[in-house]
Amino acid sequence: MPTERTKGGSLVYGYLDTAAPHRGRAADTVVVSSPGGPYEAEMRPYRFGALNACEITGDQDVHVRPWRRSGVAALLAGVLLGGGARLEQDGRETSAGPGEFLLYTGFRPFRLAIAGPYRYFVFNVAGSPLTLEQNALRRIGADQQFSGSPAARIFAATVAEFAEQAPRLDPATGREMGEHVACLLRTVLRGTARSDAKPGNLYARVLDYIDDHLGDDLAPDSIAAAHHISVRYLHKLFQQQGETVGGHTRRRRLDRIRRALADPGFAHRPLSSIAAQWGITEASHFSKLFRAEFGISPRKFREAALADVRS
């Protein structure tokens, strides 16, 4: 991967954003320093559908921070396959050992210290299908309770095994597995929102209601009425979580549509029909929403997904 010497260490980029022509355009540029001398590591990048990943292996202790000019991916996840790490972000600290999971946000300062020798499997999801409001992301970074939650432990074990088997996966299987990993991470994040709201809390019930009625004509007034609360209070519930009612509903619908477009079982159905099934009825509006969320048109996404399955 490209590296450049800079004050305080080495600029490293292209390990996730492999298409970037130079550091200024890369969305993964970080500064890496090592007390033992110039930074050296073996990097093995992967692209599994929307999942961009890289296994990084090194012997040195390293310190990682985002480059000040970089638009580092909003959400980064990593699992240690060997070694130990400590992450600092937003005044919080968390540590991880082999088989444990770290989650952090690239748009805010972070410090990641990894003790060598180490193996680190880091990834993000192309097109930001894991988009959350920035306030919600800010609460997640370096959260020890989040990283140690039961859902996060299941996720970490799955990703660790995925990383071990990655070199032996054929393209079609790798893409499908990448989709499953992305879906698991979304599940972990949604579980965090429910945990913040506490089991049985109104906010958790509202999230479940939205998931169960994505194909309906959902609107704040109907959601509020179903829970016997005012629309104003409904908006307040979401604001407390750094979210909006409309933004959450839209992302959940687009997530379901995206999964259907990648499924060969739905290949015969028109794009508009699948979108309408999940509550987005205007075809032109759907295409714009999908591109804004995932960085690709729904037609091109489906073509690429089904081509990988057939290969």
Secondary structure by P-SEA (a helix, b strand, c coil): cbbbbcccbbbbcccccccccccccccbbbbbbbccccbbbbbbbbbcccbbbbbbbbccccccccccccccccbbbbbbcccccccccccbbbbbcccbbbbbbcccbbbbbbcccbbbbbbbbccccccccaaaaaaccccccccccaaaaaaaaaaaaaaaacccccaaaaaaaaaaaaaaaaaaaaaaaaaaaccccaaaaaaaaaaacccccccaaaaaaaacccaaaaaaaaaaacccaaaaaaaaaaaaaaaaaaccccccccaaaaaaaaccccaaaaaaaaaaaccccaaaaaaaaaaaaac
